[in-house]
Amino acid sequence: MAKIKQLGFFPKGNPFLKLFKDLQFFLSDKKIGLGLKISFFTLIIIFITSLILLTKLPPQLPLLYSRPWGKDQLVGKAMLPILSLGSILIILINLRLASLFSKKELFLSRILIWTAIILSLLFSITLIRIIFIVL
């Protein structure tokens, strides 16, 4: 019976060094590098915008659009950084998964990276929508 090799999600050694090497590898790819740069740029814009506007926003913001209209959609303004933190988390997880699959399935790793990029852009659009509704 053949042994199945298990993929290690958590690398041995320094995980930040592995993440930095993976990031360099994906930035060198022309099809992924541009998207990652756009994604990181939107993350920086989301984070800076939410920090700057945190004092100008009302105490409650409409963030939960899947709930019925009214008070059910409102959350405290301290929940606004969840958009940027969620986007960072998705990018890091997809970057790690893409690095696991990059040697055998380059197309799958590209799909994972572009999915993270699209979700990052959607989070930034959500933030812009919330700001335009409130201000």
RAKA-V169903 format. One record per residue. RES is the residue in one letter. PHI is phi in degrees with one decimal (none if undefined). PSI is psi in whole degrees, 0 to 359 (* if undefined). D_LAST is the distance of its C-alpha to the last C-alpha in whole Angstrom. Layout:
res=RES phi=PHI psi=PSI d_last=D_LAST
res=RES phi=PHI psi=PSI d_last=D_LAST
This chain:
res=M phi=none psi=131 d_last=64
res=A phi=-79.5 psi=142 d_last=62
res=K phi=-81.1 psi=139 d_last=59
res=I phi=-94.2 psi=127 d_last=56
res=K phi=-81.2 psi=126 d_last=54
res=Q phi=-90.4 psi=136 d_last=50
res=L phi=-75.9 psi=133 d_last=47
res=G phi=-93.3 psi=112 d_last=46
res=F phi=-72.0 psi=321 d_last=42
res=F phi=-97.2 psi=116 d_last=43
res=P phi=-72.1 psi=152 d_last=45
res=K phi=-79.7 psi=145 d_last=47
res=G phi=95.4 psi=207 d_last=47
res=N phi=-80.5 psi=114 d_last=44
res=P phi=-68.7 psi=332 d_last=41
res=F phi=-70.9 psi=325 d_last=39
res=L phi=-66.8 psi=319 d_last=42
res=K phi=-64.7 psi=318 d_last=42
res=L phi=-63.7 psi=320 d_last=38
res=F phi=-65.5 psi=319 d_last=39
res=K phi=-66.2 psi=319 d_last=42
res=D phi=-63.1 psi=319 d_last=40
res=L phi=-63.8 psi=319 d_last=37
res=Q phi=-63.0 psi=320 d_last=39
res=F phi=-63.3 psi=315 d_last=41
res=F phi=-74.2 psi=330 d_last=38
res=L phi=-70.7 psi=335 d_last=37
res=S phi=-76.3 psi=339 d_last=40
res=D phi=-77.1 psi=127 d_last=40
res=K phi=-66.5 psi=325 d_last=39
res=K phi=-76.0 psi=334 d_last=37
res=I phi=-100.1 psi=326 d_last=35
res=G phi=-58.2 psi=316 d_last=35
res=L phi=-63.5 psi=317 d_last=32
res=G phi=-64.2 psi=320 d_last=30
res=L phi=-65.5 psi=321 d_last=30
res=K phi=-64.2 psi=318 d_last=29
res=I phi=-63.7 psi=318 d_last=26
res=S phi=-63.6 psi=314 d_last=25
res=F phi=-66.0 psi=324 d_last=26
res=F phi=-63.7 psi=316 d_last=23
res=T phi=-66.4 psi=326 d_last=21
res=L phi=-64.1 psi=317 d_last=21
res=I phi=-63.9 psi=318 d_last=21
res=I phi=-63.9 psi=316 d_last=18
res=I phi=-60.6 psi=313 d_last=16
res=F phi=-64.9 psi=313 d_last=18
res=I phi=-65.0 psi=318 d_last=17
res=T phi=-63.3 psi=317 d_last=13
res=S phi=-67.4 psi=327 d_last=13
res=L phi=-71.8 psi=320 d_last=15
res=I phi=-68.9 psi=316 d_last=13
res=L phi=-86.5 psi=359 d_last=10
res=L phi=-61.6 psi=326 d_last=12
res=T phi=-80.1 psi=335 d_last=12
res=K phi=-89.2 psi=346 d_last=9
res=L phi=-82.5 psi=153 d_last=7
res=P phi=-67.7 psi=167 d_last=9
res=P phi=-65.0 psi=336 d_last=12
res=Q phi=-125.4 psi=140 d_last=12
res=L phi=-126.4 psi=148 d_last=11
res=P phi=-80.4 psi=103 d_last=12
res=L phi=-116.6 psi=331 d_last=14
res=L phi=-97.4 psi=83 d_last=18
res=Y phi=-75.0 psi=346 d_last=18
res=S phi=-79.8 psi=348 d_last=21
res=R phi=-88.0 psi=164 d_last=21
res=P phi=-60.7 psi=154 d_last=21
res=W phi=-63.5 psi=142 d_last=18
res=G phi=122.4 psi=214 d_last=17
res=K phi=-68.6 psi=340 d_last=18
res=D phi=-67.1 psi=335 d_last=20
res=Q phi=-82.9 psi=345 d_last=17
res=L phi=-84.9 psi=140 d_last=15
res=V phi=-134.0 psi=166 d_last=16
res=G phi=-67.4 psi=154 d_last=16
res=K phi=-69.8 psi=348 d_last=13
res=A phi=-70.0 psi=345 d_last=17
res=M phi=-83.6 psi=354 d_last=17
res=L phi=-62.6 psi=321 d_last=15
res=P phi=-65.6 psi=352 d_last=17
res=I phi=-61.0 psi=328 d_last=19
res=L phi=-61.6 psi=313 d_last=18
res=S phi=-72.7 psi=322 d_last=20
res=L phi=-67.4 psi=321 d_last=23
res=G phi=-64.0 psi=320 d_last=23
res=S phi=-66.2 psi=318 d_last=23
res=I phi=-62.6 psi=317 d_last=26
res=L phi=-63.2 psi=317 d_last=28
res=I phi=-64.6 psi=318 d_last=28
res=I phi=-63.9 psi=317 d_last=29
res=L phi=-66.0 psi=318 d_last=32
res=I phi=-65.9 psi=314 d_last=33
res=N phi=-68.2 psi=327 d_last=34
res=L phi=-65.1 psi=318 d_last=35
res=R phi=-66.9 psi=316 d_last=38
res=L phi=-63.5 psi=320 d_last=39
res=A phi=-65.2 psi=325 d_last=39
res=S phi=-69.9 psi=330 d_last=41
res=L phi=-68.5 psi=324 d_last=43
res=F phi=-95.1 psi=357 d_last=44
res=S phi=-67.4 psi=330 d_last=44
res=K phi=-76.7 psi=327 d_last=47
res=K phi=-104.1 psi=323 d_last=48
res=E phi=-127.0 psi=81 d_last=46
res=L phi=-65.8 psi=324 d_last=44
res=F phi=-63.8 psi=319 d_last=42
res=L phi=-63.6 psi=320 d_last=41
res=S phi=-66.6 psi=324 d_last=39
res=R phi=-66.1 psi=321 d_last=37
res=I phi=-63.3 psi=317 d_last=36
res=L phi=-62.2 psi=316 d_last=35
res=I phi=-65.8 psi=315 d_last=33
res=W phi=-68.7 psi=331 d_last=31
res=T phi=-64.0 psi=317 d_last=30
res=A phi=-63.4 psi=322 d_last=28
res=I phi=-65.7 psi=315 d_last=27
res=I phi=-64.4 psi=318 d_last=26
res=L phi=-65.0 psi=324 d_last=24
res=S phi=-63.5 psi=318 d_last=23
res=L phi=-66.0 psi=323 d_last=21
res=L phi=-66.2 psi=322 d_last=20
res=F phi=-64.3 psi=321 d_last=18
res=S phi=-69.7 psi=324 d_last=16
res=I phi=-65.0 psi=321 d_last=15
res=T phi=-62.2 psi=317 d_last=14
res=L phi=-63.2 psi=317 d_last=12
res=I phi=-62.8 psi=320 d_last=10
res=R phi=-63.5 psi=317 d_last=10
res=I phi=-63.0 psi=317 d_last=8
res=I phi=-64.6 psi=318 d_last=6
res=F phi=-69.4 psi=329 d_last=5
res=I phi=-68.4 psi=317 d_last=6
res=V phi=-81.4 psi=317 d_last=4
res=L phi=-94.3 psi=* d_last=0
